[in-house]
Amino acid sequence: MSLIILVSVAGGGFVYFNSLNVKESAQPKLTNRDEISIKADSIVKDEGYKAAGVFLDNELSKTDDSTIQSHLYINKALLASSPAGGSDESKALEYSLRAEELSPDEETAQMIAVHYENLGDLTNAIKYYKIYLSRLPDGSAGSLSSDYDYYQIYVSELEAALVK
């Protein structure tokens, strides 16, 4: 795909540039996982939470890929825990635990920790925050390093609160 740029020049003329050749492959390709999240978000905005839940259930019935299924359950957990989705932390925890069974990763551990914490179960929240930290790559380099540092401190604070 070519990109044509017309630039207005002082004096009213235009300079024509056709030297840029933008390749479609230069754009980051969405994974099926990304596409599902984007579609679910779009459905929430256009049709509401219930319709997004139906979409996620339909997607679950179409795939045998445990990683995709796990991500679908994480999306269902997000819907369930949202105020418009009913603020059902127990249901959200159920979905997050199912995601963990299917394909454990840092996202599933963090979601489980948050739901346990929201339900007041600090012991299990701490357990899953520690699992989350252990799953971050190499003690968490790059953009995740602030998460790693934050959650190390946060876990210490939760442990101190649990002792009180």
N, C-alpha and C positions, 0 to 999 in steps of 0.2 A: 504494500500500500504506500503510495507517495503522499507526501504532505506538501501542500503549496502554501507559501506565506507571501502575503502582499503587505508591504510596509509603506506607510505614508511618509513621504519625504517633505521637508520644508520646501515650500514653493508649489505644492500641489501635485507633484509627480508621485509615481509609485515605483518601487523597486520590487522585482519579482524574484523570488527564491524558490527553486525546486531542487535544491541540492540535498535536502534531507530525505532519506529513504527510511521510513519507519516500518520496521518489520513487526508483524503480529506476534512473532515468537518473543519479541523483546518485552512484551507485557507479561507479568507473572500469570501463569496458568492457575486457575482455580482448581482445587481438588474437589472431588465429589463431596467431601466433608464440608468444605467451604461453601459450595453451591447449596447444599442442604440448609446450612445456617442462614445464608442470605435469603433463600426462598422462604424459610420459616419466618424470618423477621418481616419480610414483605407481606406475607399472609396475615401476620399479627396486625400490621398497620392497616391493611386493606379490608380484612374480613373478621379480625378478632382472634382471641386466644383459642376459642373452641375449634375454629377452622384450622388453626395452626396445629393443634393437637391431632386432628383428623389427618392432616398432611403427614405428620411425623409417624402416626400409626400405619398409614399406607406405605410410607417409605420403609418402615420396619418389615412389613410383609413382603417387600420386593427384594430384600438382600439377605444373603447368607454370610456376608463379610462381618466378622465380629467387631472389627475396628469401627466400621460404619455404624453398626448396631449400637455400639457403645456411645458413639457421638450422638446418635438419635436419642438415646436415653438421657444423655446430659442435657440436650435441648428440651426434652420433656420435663426434666427436673427444673430447669430454668422457668419454664412456663408455669409449672405447679407452684413454685415458690414466689412468683411475682404477685403483687397485690391484685392485678386484674385477672390473674389466673387462679385466684383463690387463696393465696398465701398458705398453701398446704405443705408445711415443712416435712411432715411425716411422709407424704406421697413423694415429695421431692427427694427425700432421703432414700426411699424405696427405689426410685428410678436411678439415683446415683450409685447405689449399691449394685444394682443390676449392671450398670455401665462398667463398674469395677470388675465384676465377674467376667464380663465379656472381653474386656481389653484394658487391663490396669495401666494407667499412666499418671503423670502428675496432675492432669486436669480432673480425673475421677477422684483422686485422693483429696485434692483441694475442695472439690464440691462436697464430698462426704463430710470433711472437717467442718465446713461452713454450716451444713444442715444440722450436724450434731450440736454445734455451738448454738445455733438458733433455737434448738430444742432444749437447751440447758444441760446437755450431757458433755461437760468439759473433759472428762476422762477420755471419751472416744474422740472428741474434737482434737485434743492434744495428740493422740495416737495417729490420727490421719494427717494432721499438719506435719508431724515428723516423717510420715511416709511420703508426703508431698515433697518435703525438703530432700529426702533421700533419692527421689526420682529426678530432681533437677540435674541437668548434665554438669558433671565436674564441679560440684559445689556451686554451680551456676555462674557461668561466664557470660559476659556480654549483657544484653538487655535484661536477663533474668537475675542478674546479681543483686539488683535492688530488691527484688522479690525475696531472694534468699536471705539477705540481711534483715529485711523487714520481718519475715516470718520466724527467723531465729529469735529475734527479740520478742515477737508476739507470743511465741510458744512459752518463753520464759515467763512472760507476764501472766499467761493463762495458768501455768503451773503454780505461780505464786498465789493467784486468786483461788486456786483449788485447795491450797494448804490452809487458807484463812477460814 
